[in-house]
Amino acid sequence: MGRILAIDYGRRRCGVAVTDTLKISANGLPTLPTPQLMDWIKQYVGKEPVERILMGEPKQTNGEPSENMRYITPFVNRLKKELPSIPVEMVDERFTSVIAHREMLAAGFKKSDRQRKGLADEMSAVIILTTWLDSHSI
């Protein structure tokens, strides 16, 4: 059984989350600088079985693609070309940043922790993955 990898893609840094091999839980991994993401993914799939990669799909509230898609689409195309055996699926990521900040407040994170952008990106990736898992549960 393989893991599912989720990515909250940003221009500067990317949040990453992964499931356990049974696909029961989603765990955040350290946030990565965007220029290092492709190499990191290739190393990760070389060590761990990954059966699917989920990419956060930023949309506006009206459902139209957000401007950030112009950065994500070329990365997704490259990912599909370099790792053709692993399906890449887009997942609506509307409001994940808002949800991540609410979760940090609810969990009692200090203000300084909530202001760490990398933490919000990591939590957004976990939310993307959890949302997908919830919609695909048996």
C-alpha positions as a LaTeX table, in Angstrom:
\begin{tabular}{lrrr}
\hline
Residue & $x$ (\AA) & $y$ (\AA) & $z$ (\AA) \\
\hline
Met1 & 0.00 & 0.00 & 0.00 \\
Gly2 & 1.24 & 3.44 & $-0.86$ \\
Arg3 & 0.98 & 6.80 & 0.76 \\
Ile4 & $-0.85$ & 9.84 & $-0.53$ \\
Leu5 & 1.12 & 13.07 & $-0.68$ \\
Ala6 & $-0.59$ & 16.48 & $-0.58$ \\
Ile7 & 0.99 & 19.79 & $-1.53$ \\
Asp8 & $-0.07$ & 23.34 & $-0.79$ \\
Tyr9 & 1.95 & 25.02 & $-3.55$ \\
Gly10 & 3.16 & 28.57 & $-3.06$ \\
Arg11 & 5.49 & 30.83 & $-4.98$ \\
Arg12 & 8.06 & 30.87 & $-2.15$ \\
Arg13 & 7.34 & 27.79 & $-0.08$ \\
Cys14 & 5.14 & 24.70 & $-0.14$ \\
Gly15 & 3.29 & 22.92 & 2.61 \\
Val16 & 3.48 & 19.13 & 2.42 \\
Ala17 & 1.46 & 16.40 & 4.12 \\
Val18 & 1.42 & 12.64 & 3.77 \\
Thr19 & $-0.75$ & 9.76 & 4.89 \\
Asp20 & 0.36 & 6.68 & 6.72 \\
Thr21 & 0.47 & 3.55 & 4.54 \\
Leu22 & $-3.06$ & 2.57 & 5.62 \\
Lys23 & $-4.32$ & 6.02 & 4.58 \\
Ile24 & $-5.93$ & 6.63 & 7.96 \\
Ser25 & $-4.19$ & 9.81 & 9.09 \\
Ala26 & $-2.64$ & 12.89 & 7.52 \\
Asn27 & 0.62 & 14.21 & 8.91 \\
Gly28 & 2.35 & 17.46 & 8.07 \\
Leu29 & 5.96 & 17.44 & 6.93 \\
Pro30 & 8.38 & 20.37 & 7.10 \\
Thr31 & 7.59 & 23.21 & 4.72 \\
Leu32 & 9.88 & 23.33 & 1.69 \\
Pro33 & 11.22 & 26.21 & $-0.39$ \\
Thr34 & 9.42 & 25.99 & $-3.74$ \\
Pro35 & 12.61 & 25.65 & $-5.84$ \\
Gln36 & 13.48 & 22.47 & $-3.86$ \\
Leu37 & 10.06 & 20.83 & $-4.14$ \\
Met38 & 10.54 & 18.72 & $-7.28$ \\
Asp39 & 13.85 & 17.25 & $-6.10$ \\
Trp40 & 12.34 & 16.56 & $-2.67$ \\
Ile41 & 9.33 & 14.76 & $-4.20$ \\
Lys42 & 11.56 & 12.60 & $-6.38$ \\
Gln43 & 13.71 & 11.67 & $-3.37$ \\
Tyr44 & 10.64 & 10.95 & $-1.24$ \\
Val45 & 8.99 & 8.67 & $-3.81$ \\
Gly46 & 12.34 & 6.90 & $-4.19$ \\
Lys47 & 12.21 & 5.97 & $-0.48$ \\
Glu48 & 8.46 & 5.65 & 0.19 \\
Pro49 & 5.67 & 4.12 & $-1.88$ \\
Val50 & 3.43 & 6.97 & $-3.06$ \\
Glu51 & 0.30 & 6.04 & $-4.98$ \\
Arg52 & $-1.12$ & 9.53 & $-5.56$ \\
Ile53 & $-0.11$ & 13.19 & $-5.31$ \\
Leu54 & $-2.72$ & 15.80 & $-4.46$ \\
Met55 & $-2.12$ & 19.41 & $-5.44$ \\
Gly56 & $-4.10$ & 22.19 & $-3.86$ \\
Glu57 & $-6.12$ & 23.97 & $-6.55$ \\
Pro58 & $-6.61$ & 27.62 & $-5.63$ \\
Lys59 & $-9.98$ & 28.95 & $-6.71$ \\
Gln60 & $-11.79$ & 32.21 & $-6.20$ \\
Thr61 & $-15.04$ & 32.16 & $-4.26$ \\
Asn62 & $-16.97$ & 32.05 & $-7.57$ \\
Gly63 & $-15.17$ & 28.82 & $-8.53$ \\
Glu64 & $-12.91$ & 30.39 & $-11.15$ \\
Pro65 & $-9.18$ & 29.51 & $-10.97$ \\
Ser66 & $-7.15$ & 32.01 & $-8.97$ \\
Glu67 & $-4.15$ & 33.77 & $-10.42$ \\
Asn68 & $-1.79$ & 31.35 & $-8.61$ \\
Met69 & $-2.81$ & 28.60 & $-11.05$ \\
Arg70 & $-0.40$ & 30.14 & $-13.56$ \\
Tyr71 & 2.44 & 28.97 & $-11.27$ \\
Ile72 & 0.90 & 25.65 & $-10.32$ \\
Thr73 & $-0.04$ & 24.38 & $-13.79$ \\
Pro74 & 3.56 & 24.29 & $-15.12$ \\
Phe75 & 4.71 & 22.50 & $-11.96$ \\
Val76 & 1.92 & 19.92 & $-12.25$ \\
Asn77 & 2.76 & 19.33 & $-15.93$ \\
Arg78 & 6.42 & 18.81 & $-15.04$ \\
Leu79 & 5.48 & 16.49 & $-12.16$ \\
Lys80 & 3.33 & 14.35 & $-14.48$ \\
Lys81 & 6.18 & 14.18 & $-16.99$ \\
Glu82 & 8.89 & 13.30 & $-14.45$ \\
Leu83 & 6.77 & 10.85 & $-12.43$ \\
Pro84 & 4.31 & 9.43 & $-14.99$ \\
Ser85 & 3.43 & 6.38 & $-12.89$ \\
Ile86 & 1.98 & 8.48 & $-10.05$ \\
Pro87 & $-1.42$ & 10.10 & $-10.64$ \\
Val88 & $-1.63$ & 13.80 & $-9.80$ \\
Glu89 & $-5.02$ & 15.07 & $-8.71$ \\
Met90 & $-6.12$ & 18.65 & $-8.13$ \\
Val91 & $-8.07$ & 19.32 & $-4.92$ \\
Asp92 & $-10.04$ & 22.50 & $-4.25$ \\
Glu93 & $-8.13$ & 24.41 & $-1.59$ \\
Arg94 & $-10.48$ & 27.33 & $-1.09$ \\
Phe95 & $-10.38$ & 28.56 & 2.49 \\
Thr96 & $-7.65$ & 26.17 & 3.64 \\
Ser97 & $-5.51$ & 29.07 & 4.87 \\
Val98 & $-8.45$ & 30.49 & 6.82 \\
Ile99 & $-9.24$ & 27.06 & 8.28 \\
Ala100 & $-5.55$ & 26.55 & 9.17 \\
His101 & $-5.45$ & 29.84 & 11.10 \\
Arg102 & $-8.71$ & 28.98 & 12.90 \\
Glu103 & $-7.29$ & 25.56 & 13.83 \\
Met104 & $-4.16$ & 27.21 & 15.22 \\
Leu105 & $-6.31$ & 29.57 & 17.32 \\
Ala106 & $-8.46$ & 26.69 & 18.56 \\
Ala107 & $-5.36$ & 24.68 & 19.44 \\
Gly108 & $-4.00$ & 27.57 & 21.51 \\
Phe109 & $-0.99$ & 28.40 & 19.35 \\
Lys110 & 0.86 & 31.51 & 20.46 \\
Lys111 & 0.64 & 34.56 & 18.23 \\
Ser112 & 4.29 & 34.15 & 17.19 \\
Asp113 & 3.58 & 30.56 & 16.07 \\
Arg114 & 0.46 & 31.60 & 14.16 \\
Gln115 & 2.50 & 34.20 & 12.28 \\
Arg116 & 4.97 & 31.59 & 11.02 \\
Lys117 & 3.90 & 31.27 & 7.41 \\
Gly118 & 5.44 & 27.82 & 7.03 \\
Leu119 & 3.23 & 26.42 & 9.78 \\
Ala120 & 0.09 & 27.67 & 8.04 \\
Asp121 & 1.29 & 26.15 & 4.75 \\
Glu122 & 1.93 & 22.80 & 6.44 \\
Met123 & $-1.50$ & 22.87 & 8.08 \\
Ser124 & $-3.11$ & 23.79 & 4.75 \\
Ala125 & $-1.53$ & 20.71 & 3.16 \\
Val126 & $-2.89$ & 18.58 & 6.01 \\
Ile127 & $-6.36$ & 20.08 & 5.47 \\
Ile128 & $-6.18$ & 19.38 & 1.71 \\
Leu129 & $-5.22$ & 15.77 & 2.44 \\
Thr130 & $-7.79$ & 15.29 & 5.20 \\
Thr131 & $-10.54$ & 16.72 & 2.99 \\
Trp132 & $-9.62$ & 14.29 & 0.22 \\
Leu133 & $-9.47$ & 11.35 & 2.63 \\
Asp134 & $-12.88$ & 12.25 & 4.09 \\
Ser135 & $-14.46$ & 12.42 & 0.62 \\
His136 & $-12.93$ & 9.06 & $-0.40$ \\
Ser137 & $-13.62$ & 7.05 & 2.73 \\
Ile138 & $-15.56$ & 3.82 & 2.53 \\
\hline
\end{tabular}
